[in-house]
Amino acid sequence: MAKSPNRADQAYVALKRAIIDQALKPGEKLPEDEVGALFSMSRTLVRQVFGKLSSDGLIKIGGKRPATVVTPSLDDAVATFQVRRALEREVIRLVAGRWNPQFKSVLANHLTKEVAAAGEGEQTKSIRLAGEFHILLAELSGNAILFRYVSEIVTRCSLVLAVFGRPHSAECGVLEHTEIIHALEAGDVAAASRLMDHHIGEVENRALISSVQSEQPTLAKKLELYTNVEEGGSKTTKNSKGGLRIVGSGT
Ligand SMILES: [Zn+2]
C-alpha cells in the first residue's frame, strides 16, 4: 500500500506554488480525481495534500463540493496584513540582533535575482522572489516558528493580492528591499523597522485601495469600453498596464 509520500509532497509544493503564482486563482475548483490523476495519487493522498493546503489557509475543503482556492474577504485581507506587519517587525528586531556580514551576502544574492527577474519583465517570478525575500529574512531571524508563520503569511498575502491587488502587480519594490538591508547593515534597527513597516504598508495599500476602487464602478468600468466603441466607432482603448509598476521604480 506504500504510495510514495514524496508524490504527495511534490503535489503539495506544486499546488502551493501555483496558488502563489496566481496560476490557480481564488475560487478555482480543485476536483479530487483530476488532481489525483495529474499527480498519480490516490484520493487518500489527495485529501492529505488538501488538508495541508487547507491548514495553510490556501484552500477550502469540506462538504460534497470540490476543494476550492480560498477567496479572502476584505476583513481577511486587513487581518492578514495586521499580522504580517507585527511578524515582520519582530523579524527585523531579531535579524538586527544577530547580524553578521554573511547575512548581507545572502540577502544581496537574493536581491540580484529579484533585479534580474524585474529586468527580464518576468512578473510571476518577480512576485515570487519578492515574497521569498521576506521568507529569507525570517529564516535569518533564527526563530523556526517565526520563519514558519512568516512563510504562511506571505503566502496568504499572495492570495489577498490575487483578489484585491492589481493584476500582476509586483508585491514589493527591489529598492525598498535594498534600503532595509542597508539599514540592517548600518546597525540602525529603528530605521530598518520603520522601512519594513512602510514597505508592508505600501503592499497593503496597493491591495486595499484597488479593492475600494473596484467595489463601485465595476460594471460601469467594464461597459465603458463597449459604450465608447458604439459611439465613436473606432476608439482605441488601450488596456492600462498600470499593474506593471514593478520592482525598481523608486519609492
Ligand atoms: Zn517586500
Boltz pocket constraint, residues with backbone or C-beta under 6 A from the ligand:
constraints:
  - pocket:
      binder: B
      contacts: [[A, 130], [A, 131], [A, 133], [A, 134], [A, 171], [A, 172], [A, 173], [A, 177], [A, 199]]
      max_distance: 6.0
